[in-house]
């Protein structure tokens, strides 16, 4: 990988459903190359992955039948940076409050509540104080949004709304209950891509050390 490639990491966007093109535009704006992920083979060569919103149960079923779910789970378990929004946050959780048999990718030590703020007719926007990106507040668009019901010690809560956590991160993952890709504010995407760049650089350095 060249130095130029490290500065422009290749980020996949799961293209099963959701605001795929909007995420691609946001990632391009902050200096990433993008490609769409529709099957397991599309994960090859990626430095990071975005899981858009949509219907988490639908994604779990479709991706499970195609083998994509297991492939994504393996890459996430292996440390690939990943950014999940709305349903993407649900997919990255270790569990769903109230149970249910929905297949998840997992990997992040959070339990989420689906449709926590209400159904589609209860969609809303709100200004959010998001730590790690500074001022001004970020406008959050909530559509059938979840919230974080529980989180483990490895998880840093980045924002809350109404007393409920709605954005968080750990070493390699960022999740948001809202849709930053539907606004012109690129700060969360920039935070994610900067983390991917760091991971790429560390991997390259480790490879050099290992070859000596």
TORKOL-4160 file (C-alpha; in steps of 0.2 Angstrom, whole numbers, padded with zeros to 4 digits, m for minus):
212
<pt num="1" X="0000" Y="0000" Z="0000"/>
<pt num="2" X="0007" Y="0017" Z="m0005"/>
<pt num="3" X="0007" Y="0032" Z="0007"/>
<pt num="4" X="m0006" Y="0040" Z="m0004"/>
<pt num="5" X="m0018" Y="0025" Z="m0002"/>
<pt num="6" X="m0015" Y="0026" Z="0017"/>
<pt num="7" X="m0021" Y="0044" Z="0016"/>
<pt num="8" X="m0036" Y="0039" Z="0006"/>
<pt num="9" X="m0042" Y="0023" Z="0014"/>
<pt num="10" X="m0054" Y="0011" Z="0005"/>
<pt num="11" X="m0071" Y="0011" Z="0014"/>
<pt num="12" X="m0085" Y="m0001" Z="0010"/>
<pt num="13" X="m0103" Y="0003" Z="0012"/>
<pt num="14" X="m0115" Y="m0011" Z="0014"/>
<pt num="15" X="m0127" Y="m0010" Z="m0001"/>
<pt num="16" X="m0141" Y="m0021" Z="0005"/>
<pt num="17" X="m0152" Y="m0006" Z="0010"/>
<pt num="18" X="m0152" Y="0011" Z="0017"/>
<pt num="19" X="m0144" Y="0028" Z="0012"/>
<pt num="20" X="m0129" Y="0020" Z="0003"/>
<pt num="21" X="m0126" Y="0035" Z="m0009"/>
<pt num="22" X="m0127" Y="0047" Z="0005"/>
<pt num="23" X="m0114" Y="0038" Z="0015"/>
<pt num="24" X="m0103" Y="0037" Z="m0001"/>
<pt num="25" X="m0104" Y="0056" Z="m0003"/>
<pt num="26" X="m0100" Y="0059" Z="0015"/>
<pt num="27" X="m0085" Y="0048" Z="0015"/>
<pt num="28" X="m0078" Y="0055" Z="m0002"/>
<pt num="29" X="m0080" Y="0072" Z="0006"/>
<pt num="30" X="m0068" Y="0067" Z="0020"/>
<pt num="31" X="m0055" Y="0059" Z="0009"/>
<pt num="32" X="m0060" Y="0041" Z="0008"/>
<pt num="33" X="m0062" Y="0030" Z="m0008"/>
<pt num="34" X="m0078" Y="0020" Z="m0007"/>
<pt num="35" X="m0085" Y="0004" Z="m0014"/>
<pt num="36" X="m0101" Y="m0005" Z="m0012"/>
<pt num="37" X="m0102" Y="m0022" Z="m0003"/>
<pt num="38" X="m0116" Y="m0033" Z="m0009"/>
<pt num="39" X="m0108" Y="m0050" Z="m0005"/>
<pt num="40" X="m0093" Y="m0058" Z="0004"/>
<pt num="41" X="m0081" Y="m0056" Z="m0010"/>
<pt num="42" X="m0083" Y="m0037" Z="m0010"/>
<pt num="43" X="m0075" Y="m0036" Z="0008"/>
<pt num="44" X="m0058" Y="m0040" Z="0000"/>
<pt num="45" X="m0046" Y="m0026" Z="0002"/>
<pt num="46" X="m0057" Y="m0015" Z="0012"/>
<pt num="47" X="m0049" Y="m0004" Z="0026"/>
<pt num="48" X="m0066" Y="0000" Z="0035"/>
<pt num="49" X="m0084" Y="m0003" Z="0033"/>
<pt num="50" X="m0100" Y="0007" Z="0035"/>
<pt num="51" X="m0117" Y="m0001" Z="0039"/>
<pt num="52" X="m0131" Y="0011" Z="0034"/>
<pt num="53" X="m0148" Y="0012" Z="0042"/>
<pt num="54" X="m0164" Y="0003" Z="0036"/>
<pt num="55" X="m0173" Y="m0012" Z="0043"/>
<pt num="56" X="m0161" Y="m0022" Z="0054"/>
<pt num="57" X="m0171" Y="m0038" Z="0054"/>
<pt num="58" X="m0172" Y="m0037" Z="0035"/>
<pt num="59" X="m0153" Y="m0035" Z="0033"/>
<pt num="60" X="m0150" Y="m0049" Z="0046"/>
<pt num="61" X="m0161" Y="m0061" Z="0036"/>
<pt num="62" X="m0154" Y="m0056" Z="0018"/>
<pt num="63" X="m0136" Y="m0055" Z="0023"/>
<pt num="64" X="m0138" Y="m0071" Z="0033"/>
<pt num="65" X="m0144" Y="m0081" Z="0019"/>
<pt num="66" X="m0131" Y="m0075" Z="0007"/>
<pt num="67" X="m0116" Y="m0078" Z="0019"/>
<pt num="68" X="m0112" Y="m0059" Z="0020"/>
<pt num="69" X="m0117" Y="m0058" Z="0038"/>
<pt num="70" X="m0104" Y="m0071" Z="0043"/>
<pt num="71" X="m0091" Y="m0063" Z="0032"/>
<pt num="72" X="m0094" Y="m0046" Z="0040"/>
<pt num="73" X="m0094" Y="m0053" Z="0057"/>
<pt num="74" X="m0077" Y="m0061" Z="0054"/>
<pt num="75" X="m0069" Y="m0045" Z="0048"/>
<pt num="76" X="m0077" Y="m0035" Z="0062"/>
<pt num="77" X="m0070" Y="m0048" Z="0075"/>
<pt num="78" X="m0053" Y="m0047" Z="0066"/>
<pt num="79" X="m0053" Y="m0028" Z="0070"/>
<pt num="80" X="m0058" Y="m0020" Z="0054"/>
<pt num="81" X="m0065" Y="m0002" Z="0059"/>
<pt num="82" X="m0084" Y="m0001" Z="0056"/>
<pt num="83" X="m0096" Y="0013" Z="0057"/>
<pt num="84" X="m0115" Y="0009" Z="0060"/>
<pt num="85" X="m0129" Y="0021" Z="0059"/>
<pt num="86" X="m0147" Y="0018" Z="0065"/>
<pt num="87" X="m0150" Y="0000" Z="0060"/>
<pt num="88" X="m0131" Y="m0002" Z="0058"/>
<pt num="89" X="m0129" Y="0002" Z="0077"/>
<pt num="90" X="m0142" Y="m0012" Z="0081"/>
<pt num="91" X="m0132" Y="m0024" Z="0070"/>
<pt num="92" X="m0116" Y="m0020" Z="0079"/>
<pt num="93" X="m0123" Y="m0023" Z="0096"/>
<pt num="94" X="m0121" Y="m0038" Z="0107"/>
<pt num="95" X="m0139" Y="m0039" Z="0111"/>
<pt num="96" X="m0156" Y="m0031" Z="0109"/>
<pt num="97" X="m0166" Y="m0026" Z="0124"/>
<pt num="98" X="m0182" Y="m0037" Z="0126"/>
<pt num="99" X="m0173" Y="m0051" Z="0117"/>
<pt num="100" X="m0178" Y="m0058" Z="0100"/>
<pt num="101" X="m0170" Y="m0069" Z="0087"/>
<pt num="102" X="m0163" Y="m0056" Z="0075"/>
<pt num="103" X="m0146" Y="m0061" Z="0069"/>
<pt num="104" X="m0133" Y="m0048" Z="0073"/>
<pt num="105" X="m0115" Y="m0044" Z="0068"/>
<pt num="106" X="m0110" Y="m0040" Z="0086"/>
<pt num="107" X="m0093" Y="m0034" Z="0091"/>
<pt num="108" X="m0097" Y="m0019" Z="0102"/>
<pt num="109" X="m0101" Y="m0021" Z="0120"/>
<pt num="110" X="m0118" Y="m0012" Z="0119"/>
<pt num="111" X="m0137" Y="m0018" Z="0121"/>
<pt num="112" X="m0149" Y="m0007" Z="0111"/>
<pt num="113" X="m0167" Y="m0004" Z="0111"/>
<pt num="114" X="m0175" Y="m0005" Z="0094"/>
<pt num="115" X="m0188" Y="0009" Z="0089"/>
<pt num="116" X="m0184" Y="0017" Z="0106"/>
<pt num="117" X="m0190" Y="0034" Z="0101"/>
<pt num="118" X="m0206" Y="0028" Z="0092"/>
<pt num="119" X="m0211" Y="0022" Z="0075"/>
<pt num="120" X="m0209" Y="0031" Z="0058"/>
<pt num="121" X="m0222" Y="0045" Z="0062"/>
<pt num="122" X="m0212" Y="0050" Z="0077"/>
<pt num="123" X="m0196" Y="0054" Z="0067"/>
<pt num="124" X="m0188" Y="0070" Z="0073"/>
<pt num="125" X="m0173" Y="0081" Z="0072"/>
<pt num="126" X="m0163" Y="0087" Z="0087"/>
<pt num="127" X="m0146" Y="0096" Z="0091"/>
<pt num="128" X="m0134" Y="0085" Z="0099"/>
<pt num="129" X="m0118" Y="0089" Z="0109"/>
<pt num="130" X="m0106" Y="0076" Z="0102"/>
<pt num="131" X="m0090" Y="0074" Z="0112"/>
<pt num="132" X="m0074" Y="0071" Z="0101"/>
<pt num="133" X="m0080" Y="0082" Z="0087"/>
<pt num="134" X="m0082" Y="0098" Z="0097"/>
<pt num="135" X="m0094" Y="0113" Z="0093"/>
<pt num="136" X="m0106" Y="0118" Z="0086"/>
<pt num="137" X="m0119" Y="0104" Z="0090"/>
<pt num="138" X="m0123" Y="0091" Z="0077"/>
<pt num="139" X="m0140" Y="0090" Z="0070"/>
<pt num="140" X="m0147" Y="0073" Z="0072"/>
<pt num="141" X="m0160" Y="0065" Z="0061"/>
<pt num="142" X="m0169" Y="0051" Z="0070"/>
<pt num="143" X="m0180" Y="0039" Z="0060"/>
<pt num="144" X="m0187" Y="0024" Z="0070"/>
<pt num="145" X="m0171" Y="0026" Z="0080"/>
<pt num="146" X="m0164" Y="0015" Z="0093"/>
<pt num="147" X="m0154" Y="0020" Z="0109"/>
<pt num="148" X="m0141" Y="0012" Z="0119"/>
<pt num="149" X="m0149" Y="0003" Z="0134"/>
<pt num="150" X="m0132" Y="m0004" Z="0141"/>
<pt num="151" X="m0114" Y="m0001" Z="0138"/>
<pt num="152" X="m0098" Y="m0010" Z="0144"/>
<pt num="153" X="m0082" Y="m0002" Z="0151"/>
<pt num="154" X="m0074" Y="m0002" Z="0134"/>
<pt num="155" X="m0087" Y="0009" Z="0126"/>
<pt num="156" X="m0086" Y="0028" Z="0126"/>
<pt num="157" X="m0103" Y="0037" Z="0125"/>
<pt num="158" X="m0102" Y="0052" Z="0113"/>
<pt num="159" X="m0119" Y="0059" Z="0114"/>
<pt num="160" X="m0136" Y="0057" Z="0122"/>
<pt num="161" X="m0154" Y="0063" Z="0119"/>
<pt num="162" X="m0167" Y="0064" Z="0133"/>
<pt num="163" X="m0155" Y="0055" Z="0144"/>
<pt num="164" X="m0152" Y="0040" Z="0133"/>
<pt num="165" X="m0135" Y="0037" Z="0124"/>
<pt num="166" X="m0137" Y="0039" Z="0105"/>
<pt num="167" X="m0119" Y="0038" Z="0099"/>
<pt num="168" X="m0104" Y="0029" Z="0105"/>
<pt num="169" X="m0087" Y="0022" Z="0100"/>
<pt num="170" X="m0074" Y="0009" Z="0106"/>
<pt num="171" X="m0057" Y="0005" Z="0099"/>
<pt num="172" X="m0062" Y="0001" Z="0081"/>
<pt num="173" X="m0081" Y="0005" Z="0080"/>
<pt num="174" X="m0092" Y="0020" Z="0080"/>
<pt num="175" X="m0111" Y="0019" Z="0081"/>
<pt num="176" X="m0125" Y="0032" Z="0080"/>
<pt num="177" X="m0143" Y="0031" Z="0082"/>
<pt num="178" X="m0146" Y="0045" Z="0070"/>
<pt num="179" X="m0142" Y="0048" Z="0052"/>
<pt num="180" X="m0127" Y="0060" Z="0050"/>
<pt num="181" X="m0126" Y="0055" Z="0031"/>
<pt num="182" X="m0142" Y="0065" Z="0028"/>
<pt num="183" X="m0135" Y="0081" Z="0033"/>
<pt num="184" X="m0120" Y="0092" Z="0027"/>
<pt num="185" X="m0111" Y="0089" Z="0043"/>
<pt num="186" X="m0096" Y="0077" Z="0040"/>
<pt num="187" X="m0088" Y="0077" Z="0057"/>
<pt num="188" X="m0093" Y="0059" Z="0062"/>
<pt num="189" X="m0088" Y="0053" Z="0045"/>
<pt num="190" X="m0071" Y="0062" Z="0047"/>
<pt num="191" X="m0069" Y="0055" Z="0065"/>
<pt num="192" X="m0072" Y="0037" Z="0058"/>
<pt num="193" X="m0060" Y="0039" Z="0043"/>
<pt num="194" X="m0046" Y="0047" Z="0053"/>
<pt num="195" X="m0048" Y="0031" Z="0064"/>
<pt num="196" X="m0047" Y="0020" Z="0049"/>
<pt num="197" X="m0031" Y="0030" Z="0043"/>
<pt num="198" X="m0023" Y="0026" Z="0060"/>
<pt num="199" X="m0027" Y="0008" Z="0059"/>
<pt num="200" X="m0020" Y="0006" Z="0042"/>
<pt num="201" X="m0004" Y="0015" Z="0047"/>
<pt num="202" X="m0002" Y="0004" Z="0063"/>
<pt num="203" X="m0005" Y="m0012" Z="0052"/>
<pt num="204" X="0008" Y="m0006" Z="0040"/>
<pt num="205" X="0021" Y="m0003" Z="0054"/>
<pt num="206" X="0017" Y="m0020" Z="0062"/>
<pt num="207" X="0020" Y="m0028" Z="0045"/>
<pt num="208" X="0037" Y="m0020" Z="0043"/>
<pt num="209" X="0042" Y="m0025" Z="0061"/>
<pt num="210" X="0036" Y="m0043" Z="0058"/>
<pt num="211" X="0046" Y="m0045" Z="0042"/>
<pt num="212" X="0062" Y="m0040" Z="0050"/>
